[in-house]
Amino acid sequence: MIVAFSVAPSGGSSSDSVHEAVAAAVRVVRASGLPNRTSSMFTEIEGEWDEVMAVVKAATLAVAEHGTRVSLVLKADYRPGHSGELDGKVQRLEQALADGAAAAGARGTEATA
């Protein structure tokens, strides 16, 4: 299972910084040992249902220390029997793009021949 999630605090003091709260969440994710990736908008994590959800919960609780409320956005791809998809999905996409570019280049060559 892959989960993409974002957590952010609200209702904290003006001295609390959102990036510090998000860093607390990312530390939890990275300490989990599960495959993960963080971008500017989401953190993705891959593993079995219970272990992934436990990490999301712990990350949410880490952010809760920075405010009185936490906003959690979560998207999941549940596909039993598959692993390594955090990178596999991206590799297949990149291959499809490369194949499409090669095909488009070949069509362009045929038109000028």
ZIFEN-V549424 format. One record per backbone hydrogen bond with DSSP energy under -0.5 kcal/mol. CO is the residue of the C=O (numbers start at 0). NH is the residue of the N-H. Records with the same first field share a line. If there is no record, write none. Layout:
CO: NH / NH
//
This chain:
0: 46
1: 76
2: 4 / 44
3: 74
4: 42
5: 72
7: 70
9: 67 / 68
12: 15
16: 20
17: 21
18: 22
19: 23
20: 24
21: 25
22: 26
23: 27
24: 28
25: 29
26: 30
27: 31
28: 31
29: 32
34: 45
36: 43
41: 38
42: 4
43: 36
44: 2
45: 34
47: 51
48: 52
49: 53
50: 54
51: 55
52: 56
53: 57
54: 58
55: 59
56: 60
57: 61
58: 62
59: 63
60: 64
61: 64
62: 65
63: 66
68: 9
69: 71
70: 7
72: 5
74: 3
75: 77
76: 1 / 78
78: 81
83: 87
84: 88
86: 90
87: 91
88: 92
89: 93
90: 94
91: 95
92: 96
93: 97
94: 98
95: 99
96: 100
97: 101
98: 102
99: 103
100: 104
101: 105
102: 106
103: 107
104: 108
105: 109
106: 110
107: 111
108: 112
//
